[in-house]
């Protein structure tokens, strides 16, 4: 890593370059929304007074911006509170001098998760799609170095099959971007970052209060090449009741809804919903899916054994479903495949992060006929996009980066990944 004034450069640029360039805004250091957070790699020496001043100024600016956020529900209030906490923590660490004892870099790219250490107590700001991973990786699954891929070729890639984003949140994306037009308008505005091979997406509505908001999701599902899924996220299980279930059942009647989800279990430390309540809501929704013959989208964090057990109670072993945003290791992936041979495992742009070694192992070994590409947009901005643009959020067109990185890891042509995942998405979501 290059240095200035004897210290590590911030994101590969000195503070003055950041003021002049059209690089990433400070929002790329800390992004917390819908329980997803990414803190980029940051390291500065206490002797670098210029860098310290820049960090403090950006922290204060972002704190002011975040404080102005309007929150109309408990979940958004939680997001605001946690983003402010992360910013104050970063500001406090910077003010203390950014010494090596207070900030520990992941020794990786500028897009990776930062571990902040202060007085020997470690505070981790984790992406919601990460869990407490099993450190016992399968021998040989770690890559010596994450292979690269050619970004420029992705935009003009000609593929007979193209690709789908199997899991995104268009409602969150448009809200976070403060975009008031339609999704078609959004694509037109960002056409330079939507590859020619993009075919469509599955947008997931997982906040219980949104099920009744047909004026919102109806405008999204009316768009061409957009299909939907509805389900109560396990972190929102406390809000699930008979009224919400009726709203859910009505939403599932829409002609472009293809699945029930994301539903499941979340035992991660940020999930405050009691385990018993999560189990109850999970079972109720699985029974709806079984009765109405919907495939399901599963969200599972640190709860694999319980999730598999509950699913076996209600669903046949040959059930087809999407295990969304998988971040476990290959051993855990094999457990799911053994329990449900027709499971399809979704990998996000987390695979482009050099620190995501477990995801690399899964990408290396997973058979193509079990794989789905997903962005989980607006989260998980690909490493190469984040380092070369102002992009604060991902969008469905960026699923091509997942395919490219997996192809590089497997040392195969990207067309092979696209061909298989296109068919897989059509099977799971019954789309043309």
Secondary structure, 3 states (H helix, E strand, C coil): CCEECCEECECCECHHHHHHCCCCCHHHCEEEECCEEEECCCCCCCCCHHHHHHHHHHHHHHHHHHHCCCCCCHHHHHHHHHHHHHHHHHHHHHHCCCCCCCEECCCCCCCCCCEEEECCEEEECCCCCCCCCCCCCCCCCCCCCCCCCCCHHHHCCCCCCCEEEEEECHHHHHHHCCCCCCHHHHHHHCHHHCCCCEEEEEEEECCHHHHHCHHHHHHHHCCCCEEEEECCCHHHHHHCCHHHHHHHHHHCCCCCEEEEEEEEEECCCCCCCCHHHHHHHHHHHHHHHHHHCCEEEEEEECCHHHHHHHHHHHCCCCCCEEECCCCCCHHHHHHHHHHCCCEEEEECHHHHCCCCHHHHHHHHHCCHHHEEECCCECCCCCHHHHCCCCCCCCCHHHHHHHHHHHHHHHCCCHHHHHHHHHHHHHHHHCCC
